[in-house]
């Protein structure tokens, strides 16, 4: 397992993560990239635990995702199975579990202030934190063939991973109002949502 973790998380994070895996008897599964989620946790029928995380080259994003899923397990064990998946118990657990990792030996200095701010009130996904998401993106080694919604000119057409096509509208508070071309329905998009830019209407 140590050799596997060496490929996916920062070196100084390996021992603490191995300790969590052993303590809770976690089966860690790394899978091909899934569009809809970075990772998930579930209890196995025999009482064991499985954490699944997308394979990704960004070690910092992988580590945050892994601790996010550890926090689900620990929150359920601590507070019971009836808590909300991303409720106050999970947020508190995620905060406490991330604190030992928020060090310059693990994360680059430019990420630490953004992480400190994010973990004052962690969200269900770090992707909804625009500043953190963009900063983490600087450490992606994959070739980027998509654009963020906020980068597109107003009126641009763009396509989602599922083929649906939208026209970008104006920003409303924090998100962009976009119209689905096929239905005329209005949807709100996070600024850092990744899409395929088709054309300016």
N, C-alpha and C positions, 0 to 999 in steps of 0.2 A: 504493500500500500504506500510505503514511503516513496518508492520510485515513481509511482503514479502521481502523487501529490507534487513531487518535484517539478513535474511538467506544467502544473496548473496554478500553483500559488507561490507567493514569495517565500524564499528560503527560510526566513526567520519565523514564518507562520506555520511551518510544517509540524514541528513538535507539538504545539498547542492543539492543532487540529487532529493529529494522531491520538492525542490524549482524549479528546472528545469522542472520537470514533470508537476507541477501546472502552471508554467508560460506559457508553450507552449501547454498545454492541451494534453499531450502525453498519448496514450494508450500503456502501457508496457506489452508485452507478453513474458513469459519465456517458452521455448519449450525444448523438448528432444534434446539431442546432435545431431547436423548435421555435417557431415564430411566436407563439402565444405566451410562452413562459421561459424564464431562465432556469428555474429549478422547481422541485416540489418535494414534500415529505409525506410519507404515509406509514401507518403502522401495518405490519404484516400479520396475516392470520394467526401465526404462532406466537405473537407478542413481540416479535423483533421489529426493527425499524429500518426503513429504506429511505435514503435521500438520493434523488436524481438531479444531476446538474448538467446543463448543456456544456459540451466541449467548446472551449473558447481560448483564444490566444492571450486575452487580456487577463493577467494574473490577479490584478486588483479587483476587477469586476467579478471574477470567479470566486475570490475569497469572500467578498461581500455577499454573494449569492449563497455560498456554502454556510456562512454564519447565519444568514437569514433563515435557512432551512433548519439548522441546528436549533435556532430560537423557537421554531414551531414545536419541535419535540420537547424541549425543556419547559416551555410555557404550558403545554398540555400535561406534562408530568407534574408540574408544580401546582397548577391551578385547576386541573381537570379538563375533560374533553368538551365541556359545554361552553367554553369561552369562544369569543369571536376570533376567527383565524388571524386577523390583523388588528385586534382590539388593544385596549390599554395594557393588558397583561403581556401580550406578545411584544408590544412596543418597548415596555420596560425590560423584558428579557433580552430583546435584541440589543438595546442600549448597553446593558451590563455585559453581554457577551462580546460586543465589539470593542469596548474600552481597552482591553489588553492589547488589541491589534493596532490601535491608533497611535503608532509610534513611527519616527523617521527611519527606523531600521526595517520597517515593513512597507509603509506607503511613502511615495515621494512627497517632498515638502509642499509642492503646489497643490496637492490633494488634501492635505491634513486640515486646513481651515474649512474647506468645503465639507469634508466628512464630519468635522466637529459640529458645524451648523446643522447638517442633515440629521445627525443622531440626537439632537435635542428633541426632535419629534419625528422619528423615522416613518417613512411611508411604506405602503405595501410593495412598492417598487422604486428603486433608485432612479429609474427612467423618468419618473414624474418630477424629479428635481432637476430642472433645466441646467442649472450651473454645474451640478455634480455630473450629470449625464454627459454634458459636452466635454468637461475636463477628463472624465474617464475615457471618452472616445479618442483622446490624443494618444492613448496607449494601446489602441486596437492595431494589430499588425495586418489584419485582413484588408484587402483592397476594397475601398468604399465605392460602391456603384450606385448608391442612393443618395438622396438629399434629405435634409431636415425640412419640415414644413415651414419653419420661420425663414429659411433661406429663399423660398420661392417668391416671385413677384405676385402681388394680388391679382386674381383672375386666372392664375395658372391652373392647368389641368394636371392632376397627378393620379397615380394608380397605387393601390395597396397590394400587399402580397397575395390577397385572395382574388385579385382581378377587378375589384370595384373601383370606379373612376369618380373623382371628386373635383370640384372647382374651388380653389382657395378664396375665402372672403376676408373680411376684416377681423382684426383682433378684438376680442371681447374679454376684458379684464386680463386673464392669463392665457386663454386659449383662443384658437382661430375658428371662426364660423366657416364651415365648408359645406357646399351643397353636393349631394350625390347626383351625378348627371342622369342616371337611369330613372331615379324616383322623384327627384326634386326635394328630397328630405334634407333637413339641416342637421349637421353633426358638429360637435366641438372636438378639435384636435389639439393635443399638446404641442407646443412649439418644436420640441425635439423628436416628434414622431418621424420615423424614417419612411420615405415614400419614393416612388419612381416618378420623376418629373417628365410629363409628356409634352406640354406645349403651353404657350401663352395664348389665351382665348382672344 
